[in-house]
Amino acid sequence: QVRSWARALEASSRQPQAPRSSPAALPGRCRSVRPARKRMGEPAAKKARTGEVHRGFGKLILYGEHFVVYRQPALVAAVTASTDATVELSTAEWSTGLIVEDLRPAVPGYKDKKADEMLESTRLVLDHFGVDPKKRGVKVVLSGDLAPVSGIGASAANCVSVARALAEALGKEVTEKEINRAAFIGETAYHGTPSGIDNTASTYGGVLRFQRTEGDPLFENFSLKTEVPIVYASTGITSSTTEVVGDVRARKEKDPEWYDKLAAQYLDLFGRAETAVKSETATLAATLGKLANENHALLQELTVSCKELDDLVIAARHAGALGAKMSGTGRGGLMFAVCEDAASQDRVAAALEKLAPQVWKTSFA
C-alpha cells in the first residue's frame, strides 16, 4: 500500500506524558553527549554524513538575567540534553505537504500550546533552504532527551536540529554560521525578534558570552573541556517576561542608586565567572556553584525570585549541591543546581523531586 503524503499537515505528540517528568520518566534520560567544539564564524563548510544525529542543544542562563537588559554582559551555557531531528524529502511528483511528528518528552500541554509556532518555525527553516512543502512532500521527526519547557531554549534546539537534518537531506555543505542563521530565522516564529542567544548556544555548545549594544549584540563562545553535572527543575509557574522586566525597570527608574549598587556587585561576579570559564581549572564546578549562590542573592534583591524558586534553591543546597540559582525571567520558571559528581546529582535530583513538578539531570558542556 502506498503511503500518501499528499497535502498532509499535522503535528503529532505520541509520547505519553507523565505527570512528573523526572529523569526516570524521560526516554533515554540525558545522555552525556558533548556539543560540537566549533568556533563561531567557522569558515570551512561541511557536508553532513548520512545517518549522523542532527542535534540542537538546550541552554540555561548561567549569570546575568535582567542585568543583561541594561547592556551588562551575561553568560549562557549549553546543556548536553538535546533535540534530535530527521528530515525526509519525497521524490514523488504527486507528493506535497508537511508532516511533523513530535516525539520529544514534554511537560503536559506544552507541545499542544506551542504546536502552531513549531510548525511555522519549521516552514521558515524550510523556506530558508529553498524547500516549499506546497511543491514537495516533507516529513520531519523530532526526538531527543530535551524536554520542551520554558527557559531551556527548546524552540532554538528544535530549529537547529531541523536545519542540520534538512541540510543533510538536501546534500548541502553548510557551516555552523549558516546553521545558526537558519535557526535564528526559525526562532522568529516563536519570539518575533529573538535576541540570538538561544540559537547561538544551541548551535555551538559550550559557554556563550552575550552583551547587548546600541547595534548588533556581541557574542563570544568558549568551549568546556570537562562536563559539569547539573540538575534543573521547573516550578510549574509561567510568569510574564514583560511584566517582570517592567517591574525591575520601574524600580530602577525610581531608585537608580539601588540598581547601580546591585549592578556593580554583578559586574564583579561576572568578571570572576568569565575568568573561571576561560581558565577551566579543576575547581570550575565549585566556582560556578559559589557564583550561582551569589547571583541568586542579587536576583532576590532585584525582586525577581519567588518562594517556589527559593525553596528549590535551598533544598538543592541542603542536598549537597555546590550552588544553585534561578535561571531566566524568574517569579516562576526554572532553577538549576551545580553538582560535584553523579552521586551528588542523584541526591539533589531526589530532593528536588519532592518539591518540583518536573526535574531533569544533565550537564553543562
N, C-alpha and C positions, 0 to 999 in steps of 0.2 A: 504494500500500500504506500503510495506517495504521500509524504508529509508536506502539506502546503503551508508556506509562509505568507501566502497572498494577503497583502494588506492587513496583516495582523499587528496589533499594538496592545501590549499588555505588560504589566509588571507584577510578577507573582511572588508571594512570600510563603514558600512551602516549609520553611524551617519552623518547627514547633517552638512556641515562645514560652519559656519557663517564667514563672512569676519572680524568681530570684535568679539573676544571671551571674551566679558565682562561677569561678573558673571551672568547676566540675560540670556546670551546666552548658558550657560552651564547647562546641565540637573542636577537638584537637587542642583546646586551650591555647595559650600564647606561645608559639614556637620561638625558639632562640635563633632567629634569622637576622643576620646583620644587614642593615641598609647598604646599598652600593656606595663605595667611598669615592664619590665624584666631586670635583670642584665645580662651582657654578661657572657657566660660560665655557664648559669643556669644548674645545674646538673640533675634536675628532668625532665624526658621525659613526654610528654603528648600526648594523642590521641585526634585529632581534633573532635569536635562534629559535627554530621550531621546537615547541614543547617547553620552552622557558616559561617560568611562572612570572606573570606580569603583576607587580605589586605596587601599591601606593601605601606608604606608612602613615600611621596615626601620629598625633603630636599632643604635647601638653605645654602650656606656658610655664617655664621654669621660674622666671623672675620678671617682674615689671608690668603686670597687668595694671591698667589705669594710669600709671605713670607714663606709659608709652603714648597715651593720648596727647600728652603735653611735650612730645618730642624728646622724652628721655629714652635711652636705649633699653631693649628688652632681650632676654634670652628665651628661645623656644627649643624644645628638644623633641626629636622624633622618637617614637617608641617602636619596638620590634613587631608588635601586633600590626597586621596589615589587611587591606582589602585586595583580593586577587581577582583577575578578570580574564575571560577568554572571549574572543570575537570570531564569529563565523560569517563569511560573506557568501551569499548564494551566487551561483553561476547560471542559474536558470533564468531565461528571458522573462518568464511569466511571474517570477517571484519578486515581490516588493514588500515593504513594510518593515517594522522594527519590533522585535521581541526582546524583552529584558527579563531574565529570570534571576530573582534576587534571593540568594541562599545564605546571605550573611546572618549571623546571630544578631539579635537586636533587643532593645528594650521594648516591651509590649506597646504596640501602637505607633512606634517611631517611624517604621518604614512606610506604613499606610499614610501617615501625615506628610511624609516627605516624597511620596511616590511621584507626584507631578513634577516637582523640582528635579528629581533624579532623572526622569525621562527627558526633560528639557535639557539638562546638562549633557546627557548622552547625545542628543541631537546636535548640540553645539559643538561637541568634540568631533562628531562625525562630519559636520559641515566644515570644520577647520581643516580636516584631512580630505575634503572634496568628495565625501560619500553622501549620497542622497537616498534615504530609505524609500522615497517615492519611486525611485528608478531601480533599486537593487535591494533584495532582502538581506537584513542584518539581524543576527542573533547575538546577544550579549549575555553572558552568565557571570554574576558576581558571587564571590565566596570569600573565604579567608577567616581569620580569627579576630578581626577588629569589629567589635560590636558598635554599631552606629548609636551615638549618644551625644548630646550637645557638649561641646568643649574638647572633643578628642580629635577634631579635624576629619571626621568621617566623610564629609562631602568632597574634600580635596583628595583623600585617599581613593575614593570612588573615581574621580576624574583622572587621576594619574594612572591608575590601573587600566582604565578603559583606553586611554591614549597609548599606553605601551602595547596593549594587546591589539589595538587597531593598526598600529604601525607594523606589527608582525604580519597581520592578516593581509596587509597591502604590500608587504615586501619592501617597505620603505626603510632607508637608513636615516636615523634620527639622532640628534644629540640630546643630552639631558636638558639643555636650554630649550630645545624645541618641545620636549615633553612638558616641561614646566609651563611654557607659553600656552600649549593646548589645554592643560589643566586649569590655568588661570581663566581662560575663556569659558570652560565648562563651569567654573565656580560662579560666574556671573548669574547663572540660573538660580543659585541658592542665595547669593548675597548682594546682588545688584552691582556694587562696586567693591570687590574684595580688596583686602589690604595686600594680598600676595604672600602673607606669612604662611598660611596653611599649605598651599600648593607647593611652595618652595621647600618647606620642611619635609613634605610627603615625597617629593621628587628626590632630594639629595640625601636625606637622612642626617644623622649627626646632630649637632647643636647649631642653631641659627641665631646670629646677632641681627636684630632688626631695629631700625630707628626711622621715624618719620622726619621729613624735612619739608621745606616750602615747595620743593619739586618732587621728584621721584623718591620713594623710600630707599634707605640704604640697607643692603643685605651683606652679611659675611658668614660663610659656612665653615664650621670646624668639625672634623671627624673625631670620633672617640675610638680609641684602640681597645678598650675594655667595656663590657656591658655593666650598667648599674641597675641592679634589680629594684623594681618599684611595685607598689600596689596602688591602684587608684579606685575611687569609689564615687558613686553618684548619690546625692541627697534625695533624688527623685523630685526636686523642685526646679521648675523652669522660671527664671527671672527675666525681666525686660532689660536688655543691654542699654537701650535708650534711656530708660528711667534711672538705672543705677549710675550710668555715666553722667546724666544730668544732675543727679543729687550731689555727686562729688564736685562737679563744676560750679554749682550754686554755692556750696560752702567755700570752695576755693576763692570765688569772687568776693564773698562776704568777708573772708578771713585769710588774706594772702599769706600772712606770716605762718599760720597753721600749716598750710600746704607746703610752703617753702622749706620749713623745718623737716617735714617728712620726706620731701624730695631730696634734700641734702643727705639724709640718712640712707635713702635708697641708692643714690649715686655711689656712696661709699661701698654699700653692699654689692652693687653691680660690678664695681671695679675688682673686688675680691673674687666674685663669681667668674668673671671673664678670665682672670689670671689662672684660676684653678682649672678651668676647662682647657685653656691653651697648654698649660704645663702638664696636666693629667698625671699627677703623682699617685702613689699607692693610697693616699688619703682622700682621693677625689670624692668617693661616696660620702665619707664623713663630712667633708667640707660642704657638699651640696645639701646634705641634711641639715647642718647647722644654719646655713644661709636660708634654707626653706623656713625654718623656725622664725628667723629674724624677719623675713619678708612677710610671713603670715601676720606677725605682730603689727607691722606697718599697715597692712591691709585692714586689720581690725580697727586701727586708728582712722583709716580712711572711711570707715563705716560700711565697708562692702562685704564683710563676712556676715555670718548669721549663726544662731545657736546650733543648727544642724551641722554646719561645716566645722564649727569649733569643737563640737562633741566628737566628730570623726577624727579631727586632728589630734585631740587629746588621747583618744582611745588608741590611735596608732602609736603615739609616743610611749604610752604606758605598756604597749605590747612589745616594745623594743626597737621601734623604728629609729633611724638615725636623725630623722627630722620629717616634718610634714607641713603642708600648707594647702590652702585653697588654690584653684587654678581656673582662670577665666574671669567671667563677669562678676561672679560672686552672688551673695544672698540666695544661694542655691547652687545647682550645677555640681561641679566636680572638685575633689581634693586628691592629692597624691601623697604617698609616704615613701621615703628613700630607705632601702633596707641594706643590711650588711651582706647577706647571703641568702640562699634559697630557704634555709631553715627559718631565718628571721622573717622572710617574705611570707612563709606559710603561717607563722604566728600572727603577723599583722593582719593578713587577709582574714583569718579566723575571727579576730577581734572585731574587724570592721563589718563582717557579715552579720554580726549581732545587731548592728545599728542601721546599716545601709541596705536599700533595696537591690542594688547591683554593685558587685565588687569584682575587679579583674586583677590578674597578675601579669606583668610584662617587664620590659627593661628599657632604659634609655640606651641607645646605641647609635 
